[in-house]
């Protein structure tokens, strides 16, 4: 039984270690380019959750400067998992492309609203998020945001 538990923990640790997104990321607003009226995710954290899952916690501000907070618990497996607290979308998909890049897709009521890539720098100290989509008013947008890894 202990051997099985050790193997499970090793596999779980390897799964999380293999995805460079894990950790806390702070928005580098000076480098980022936002669409007009865009929400700014100022702090994003990816942490292990139960059952070999990942919890993503996002804090930031909306277009009016009001605080936002949403969470996602799922796997980096290309399948949709629900989001709690986001008015913009209700499911989010993460799909690894390679050891530093993940594709993401967001939907609202079954309709695609956003697609993008998240790429962590080779040194693991920063990442860039490129997103395209359609906002609640039907306007197309493109954002390119930069984040610095927090210790």
C-alpha positions in Angstrom: 0.0 0.0 0.0 2.8 2.4 0.8 4.5 1.6 -2.5 1.3 2.4 -4.4 0.9 5.7 -2.5 4.6 6.6 -3.2 4.1 5.9 -6.9 0.9 8.0 -7.0 2.6 10.9 -5.3 5.6 10.6 -7.6 3.4 10.6 -10.7 1.4 13.6 -9.4 4.5 15.5 -8.6 5.9 14.7 -12.1 2.7 15.9 -13.7 2.8 19.3 -12.0 6.6 19.7 -12.4 6.2 19.0 -16.1 4.0 22.0 -16.6 5.9 25.3 -16.5 2.7 27.2 -15.7 2.8 26.0 -12.1 3.4 28.8 -9.5 2.4 32.4 -9.1 2.6 35.0 -11.9 2.4 38.8 -11.5 1.2 41.0 -14.4 3.9 43.1 -16.0 1.5 45.9 -17.1 4.3 48.0 -18.7 5.1 45.3 -21.3 1.5 44.2 -21.9 -0.9 45.3 -24.6 -4.6 45.3 -23.8 -7.7 45.6 -25.9 -9.9 48.6 -25.0 -12.0 47.8 -22.0 -10.0 44.6 -21.2 -10.0 42.9 -17.8 -6.5 42.8 -16.3 -5.5 39.6 -14.5 -2.9 41.1 -12.1 -2.1 37.9 -10.2 -2.5 34.3 -11.5 -1.6 31.2 -9.4 -1.5 27.6 -10.6 -1.2 25.1 -7.7 -1.8 21.4 -7.2 -5.3 20.4 -6.1 -6.8 17.1 -5.0 -7.3 14.2 -7.3 -4.3 15.0 -9.5 -5.9 18.3 -10.6 -4.7 21.9 -10.8 -6.3 25.0 -9.2 -5.9 28.3 -11.1 -6.8 31.4 -9.0 -7.0 34.7 -10.8 -7.2 38.2 -9.2 -7.4 41.5 -11.1 -9.5 44.4 -12.1 -12.3 44.8 -14.7 -12.6 47.7 -17.2 -14.0 50.0 -14.5 -11.2 49.2 -12.0 -13.4 47.0 -9.8 -11.8 43.8 -8.4 -12.3 40.5 -10.0 -11.6 37.0 -8.6 -12.2 33.6 -10.3 -11.0 30.1 -9.9 -10.7 27.0 -12.2 -10.0 23.5 -11.0 -9.1 21.0 -13.7 -6.4 19.2 -15.6 -4.1 20.2 -18.4 -5.7 17.6 -20.6 -7.6 19.4 -23.4 -11.0 18.9 -21.7 -13.3 21.7 -20.5 -13.6 22.4 -16.7 -15.9 24.9 -15.0 -14.8 28.3 -13.8 -16.3 29.9 -10.7 -16.6 33.7 -10.5 -16.0 34.8 -14.1 -18.7 36.7 -15.9 -16.9 36.4 -19.2 -16.7 32.6 -19.5 -17.9 29.5 -17.8 -15.5 26.8 -18.9 -11.8 26.8 -19.6 -9.6 24.2 -21.4 -5.8 23.9 -21.0 -3.9 21.7 -23.5 -0.1 21.4 -23.3 1.6 21.9 -26.6 5.1 21.3 -25.3 7.0 21.6 -22.0 6.7 25.5 -22.0 3.5 26.2 -24.0 -0.2 25.6 -23.3 -3.2 26.4 -25.5 -6.3 27.6 -23.8 -9.9 27.9 -24.9 -12.8 29.6 -23.0 -16.5 29.2 -23.6 -19.6 30.9 -22.4 -22.9 28.9 -22.6 -21.2 26.5 -25.0 -20.0 29.3 -27.4 -16.3 29.9 -28.0 -15.4 33.4 -26.6 -11.6 33.2 -26.3 -8.6 31.2 -27.6 -4.9 31.7 -26.9 -1.5 30.4 -25.9 0.6 30.8 -22.8 4.3 30.4 -23.2 6.8 30.3 -20.4 10.3 31.6 -21.1 13.2 29.1 -21.3 14.5 30.4 -18.0 11.1 30.0 -16.3 11.0 33.5 -15.0 8.4 35.0 -17.2 5.5 34.1 -19.5 3.5 35.7 -22.3 -0.2 35.1 -22.9 -1.6 35.8 -26.3 -5.4 35.9 -26.4 -8.0 36.5 -29.2 -11.7 36.4 -28.9 -15.0 38.1 -28.8 -16.2 40.2 -25.8 -19.8 40.4 -24.4 -20.6 43.2 -26.9 -19.6 41.1 -29.9 -16.4 43.0 -30.4 -13.3 41.1 -31.4 -10.2 41.6 -29.2 -6.5 40.7 -29.0 -4.5 40.9 -25.8 -0.8 40.2 -25.3 0.1 40.1 -21.6 3.4 39.5 -19.9 3.9 38.0 -16.4 6.8 37.6 -14.1 7.2 34.5 -11.9 7.0 35.2 -8.2 9.3 33.5 -5.7 
